[in-house]
Amino acid sequence: MTMWAFLSRRLRRYLLLTLAAPLVARLLLWIGERIEERQGESTLTRMLCSGGRWLQRRTRGRRD
């Protein structure tokens, strides 16, 4: 049995949002920027970067 089984549902959700969401946001931005460096701006790179920025704003508490 893993440690996750002993944590409450709210605590697990909190940990996922505080740890995983910022990492996913950085990853989206990083991937978007790398693709844009190689191939130029496209719909894909704009969506990746805007998704990463949106997720960063959400994890910092702003709801823009």
C-alpha positions in Angstrom: 0.0 0.0 0.0 1.4 3.4 -0.9 1.5 6.6 1.0 -1.2 8.1 -1.2 -3.7 5.7 0.3 -3.3 7.3 3.8 -3.8 10.9 2.6 -7.2 12.4 2.4 -8.7 13.3 -0.9 -8.4 17.0 -0.3 -4.8 16.8 0.7 -4.0 14.7 -2.4 -5.7 17.3 -4.7 -3.9 20.1 -2.9 -0.5 18.3 -3.4 -1.2 17.7 -7.1 -2.2 21.3 -7.8 0.7 22.8 -5.8 3.4 20.5 -7.3 2.2 19.2 -10.6 0.4 22.2 -12.1 3.5 24.6 -12.0 5.6 21.8 -13.5 3.1 21.3 -16.3 2.9 25.0 -16.9 6.7 25.3 -17.2 6.8 22.2 -19.5 4.2 23.7 -21.8 6.1 27.0 -22.1 9.4 25.2 -22.6 8.0 23.0 -25.4 6.3 25.9 -27.1 9.4 28.0 -27.0 11.7 25.2 -28.3 9.3 24.5 -31.2 9.1 28.2 -32.0 12.9 28.5 -32.1 13.1 25.7 -34.6 10.1 26.3 -36.8 8.9 29.8 -36.1 5.6 30.9 -34.7 2.6 28.7 -35.4 -0.8 28.0 -34.0 0.6 25.1 -32.0 3.4 27.2 -30.4 0.9 30.0 -29.5 -1.5 27.5 -27.9 1.3 25.8 -25.9 2.7 29.1 -24.6 -0.7 30.6 -23.9 -1.8 27.4 -22.1 1.4 27.5 -20.0 0.9 31.2 -19.1 -2.8 30.5 -18.2 -1.8 27.7 -16.0 0.9 29.8 -14.3 -1.7 32.5 -13.6 -4.1 30.0 -12.1 -1.5 28.4 -9.9 -0.5 31.9 -8.6 -4.1 32.7 -7.7 -5.0 35.1 -10.4 -8.1 34.2 -12.3 -7.6 36.3 -15.5 
